Amino acid sequence: MTNPRAWRRSVLILIPTVVLVLTLAVCGGQDGTPADLFEPIYRVYQYVKTYFYQPDLIDDQQALYGAMKGIVRELGDPYSEFLDPEEKATFDQSLAGEFSGVGIEITLENGILTVITPLVGSPAEAAGMRAGDRILFIDGVSTEGKTLTDSALKIRGEIGTPVVLTVLREEGTIEDVTIVRDLIVVEPIQYEERNDGDIAYIRILRFEPETTIALDQALGTFSLDTISGLILDLRNNAGGLMSEAISVANRFVDRDEVVLITEDRLSGRRQYYSRGNLIRNLPVAVLINRGTASAAEILAGALRDNDMAILVGEKTYGKGVFQQLIDFSDGS
């Protein structure tokens, strides 16, 4: 059964997990960069302002944002993107409000818009979208050269309206998939008893700020002293907050064991330790598939590497990096 919490939180699961601004370790500038390196950009701007035959078309602010987008785009990193204030507001709203969408997590693989996973119970899942599908066209418009945000905003739309995604399946066939947009409501945790109450089943769908709280509530409904084992289902969990993955790992991994190791250019190597599990060491099976990504991989790896669980399923997505959101004063 689904956790019947009254405080269910609605989230648009269309803005991709990978839309955060910079893959961590990309810093503001390298030593030795000439102070006048970007001076030619201003000269180009001046030439445009002076010579372009339709000066009314020049929007100074958008020109600046375009240059900033170009700098980040040239990184060639699918996890890094500059968001102007409108795009940033849309991203923030997608994490906190109710929006229409189709319920897919997307990324760029070798520059091609690719589905990480359709969300459980979403219109995309019902329409037959699969992990690994490559989205070639959105309503007949090519996705080639588009950013994740560009594509995400095109897929979004009003509830009840259709969107046609032209997808290349992994077996080589090309299909048009019509999906009717709907309100995407995702609760981070689902749970139930199985095998006459002998097994606890918990499915984590997303690592949001409330995920650990919801997990604790779910664990509180089981007779943990008498059950024989626990199934933790991370299939088609595209991730979320790294902090929540670490927090959830604390519920299962013994005290002072390492649950995550990160390394970046600014902070170097950092280890995150468990503060001590809250339940007895039950046999745990973690279900995974190729739609298990990002924060979900952190949790799965922490449990497996500390011998707290076995992994059952298939090779996971394999993200391997984490991101930092950098806010600017103008809302970008």
N, C-alpha and C positions, 0 to 999 in steps of 0.2 A: 504494500500500500504506500501511497505517497504521504509524506509527513504533512498533517493537516494544520500547519501553523497559520495563525491569523495574520502574521506579519510578513507574508510572502512578498518577495521583492521582485519586481519586474525589470528585466534587462533586455535590451536589444542585442541579440546574439547575431550580429551581422558585421558590425565594426570588428575587424579581425584582431586576434590576440596580438598580432605583430605590428599594430599601428603606433605604438609608443615611439617617441621622437628619435632617440638615439640608442643603438646597441651600446651598452655600458662599456667604457674604456675608450670611447671616442671623445677626446677632450678638445678644448677651445683652440688650440693651435700648437704647432710643433716648434721647438727651439730652432732658431735660424731662419724662420720665415720672414722675408723682407717686409718692412712696414708698408711699402707702397705696392705690394703684390696685387691688390684688388683695385688700385687706382684706375686701370683701364676700364673697369666696369662703369665707373663714374663718367669717363670720357665717352663711352658708348651711349650712356644715358643722355649726356649733353648733346651728342650728335643727333640722337633721335628727337630730342626736344627742339633742336634748331632746324633740322632738315625734313623731318617726316611731314608728308603732305596733308595729313589729317591730325593736327595737334590735339583736337578735342577728344581723340580716342586714347590719349595717353593719360593713364591713371597712375600718379606717382607712387601711391601706396602699393598698388597691385604690381607695379614694376619692381619695387623693392622685394615684395614677397616672392615674385617670380625668380629673382636672382637668388634668394635664400633657398627656395625649393631646389634650384639647380645645383647649388653647392652640395646639399645633402643627397640629391639624386645621383650625383657623380660618384658617391661612395660605392655604388653598385651593391648595396647591402639591402636585402629585402626587409630587414627589421628596422630600418631607420627611415624617418620621413619627417619633413617639416609641415606643420599644420598651421594655416592662417587662422585668424580668430574665429571665423565662421566654422571652419572644419574642426577646430579645437572644441568649440561649444557643442557641436554635434557629437563629438567623441565623449565629452563629459556627460552629456544627456543620455547617451546610450548605456552608460554604466549606472545611471541613477533613476531613469524614468521609464515610461511605457512607450514603446515605439512599434511601428509595423515593420515587418521584415519577413524573411523566409527561413531564417534559422540555420545559417551555415557559418563555419569558421573558415576563413580563406587566408592564403599567403601567396607569395611570389616564389616560384621555383624556377630558377634559370630564366627569370623574366616572364614566366607564364603564370597567369592567375590559376591557382590550384586550390581545391577543396581540402582542408585538413580533415574536417568531419562535418556531417550534418548533425544538428542537435537532436537529441532524443525527443520524439513526439512533435517535431517541428514540421511545417509544410514542406520543407526541403526533403526531409526524410520520407515523408509520405509520397512525395513525387518521384522518389527513386534516386536522389542524388547520393553519390558514394564518395568516401575518402579516396583521394587520388584523381578524381575527375578534374580535367583541365577545362576551364571556362574560356572559350574562344570568342564568343560574342554575347552581349547583353542587349536584348531587343534589337538584334541585327547590327549593333555597333561593335566593332572589334575592340578587344581589351588589350591589344598589343600596344606597349608603350605607356599604358595607364598605371597610375599609382594604386596602391591598395585602397586609399580613401576615395579616389575617383570611382573605382569599380564598386566599392561598398555603397556609396551614395546613389549610384545608378540602380543597384539592386533594390535598395530601399524604396519605399513609396507608400501610398495610402492603403489602409486595410481594405481588402476585398478586390484590389486591382491585381492583374496578372503581370508577371514578368517572364520572358522567354530566355532561358539560358541555353546557348549552343555549347555542348560539352563534348570533349574528346575522351572517350572511355579508355581505360588502360589496355583493353583488348584491341584497340585500334578503331572502333566504330565511332561515328559522330552522330549525336542525337540532339534534337531540340526538346528541352524539358520545360514545360509550362508550370509555373508555381504561382499560386494565389497568395498574395501577402496577407499576413495576419498579425495579431498582437502576439509577440513572443514573450512568454512568461516562463522563467526558469527558476525553480527552487534548487539550491545547491545540493540538497541531500534528499534521497529517497531511501526507505528502509522497510524491512519486513522480517518476520520470523519464517524460517523454513524447516522442513523435516520435523514437524510437530514441535517446534520451539527449540530444537536441539542446535540449530545453526542460525546465526545472526547474519543477515544480508544487508549491506549498506552500499548504496551507489552514490558516488560523488560526481556531480555533473559539471561543477565549475568551482574554481577557487575565488570566491568573493569575500568581502569583509565579514560576512556572517557565516562562512562555511564552518569554522571551528565551533562556533556556538551551536549551529544546527547539528553538527556531529555529536557534540556532548549531549544534546537533547535526545538524539537517536540512541546513543549508547545507554542512556538512562532508562530506556524502555525495555531493555533486555535484562534477563537474569544472568549477568556475566559470571556469577559464581558457579552456575550449573551448566551453561551451554558448552558444547564440545568444540566449537570453532566459529570462525568469522570469515565471511566472504566480502572482500572490499572490491567493488566494481569500478574500475577507472576507464572502461571502454568508452571511446568517443568523448573523452574529457580533454578539451583543447587547452586547458590550463587556466591561467589567471594570475593571482597575486603570489609571488614567491614567498612572501611572509606567511601567507595562509598555508602553503604547502609545508613549510617548516613547522608551523604551529600544529598542523594535523599530525605530522610525523612524531611530534612530542607525545602524542596520545598512545603511541605504540612502541617507540624505540626506548630502550633502557637509558637511564640517566648517564650523562657525560659521554655518550656515544656520538660520533660525528654523523650528522644527517645531510650535510651539504658542504662542498668546498667550491669557492669561487675565486677567480683571479682576474684583476683588471689593472690597467695602467696606472690609475690614480691611487688605489688602495693596496695593490699587490694581492697576495694570497690571503684568503680569509676562510676560517672554518666555523661552521655553525653546529652547536652541540645540543643534544636533547636535554631538556630540563627534567626528564623523568616521566615514564609512561603512567597513565592514570588507571590502567586496567591490568589485570593479571595477563601473563604471557600466554595467550591463546594461540592455537594453530590458526594461521591466517593465510588465505589464498587471495592473491591480487589478480584480478582479471584485466588484461590489457589487449589492445589491438593497435593498428596503425594510426587510429584517431586519438590515441593517448599521447598527449604532447605537453611540452613546457613544464608548468608547475606539477602536472600529473606525473610526468617522468621523474621529477625530483622526488616525489613521495614514493613512487614505485622503487626507484633506485635506493632510497634510504632504507626502506624495509628489507629489500633483498640483500643489500650489502652488509646489513647488521644482523643477518640471519633471523629476522623477525617474521619473514613471510616467504612464500614461494610465488613466483610469477607464472601465470597460466595464460596462454594466448599466442600472440604473434609479435614480431618486432614493432616497437613503437615509432613515433614520428621522427624523433631525433633532432630536436631543436638545438640544444647545447649552448645557447647564449641567453642573457637576460638584459633587460632594457631599463633605461631611466627616462622619466618624463621631465623635461626642462621647460618651465613656464617663463614667458616673457611678459613684461609689464603691459603690452598692448593686447594681451589675450591670445597671442600666437604661441 
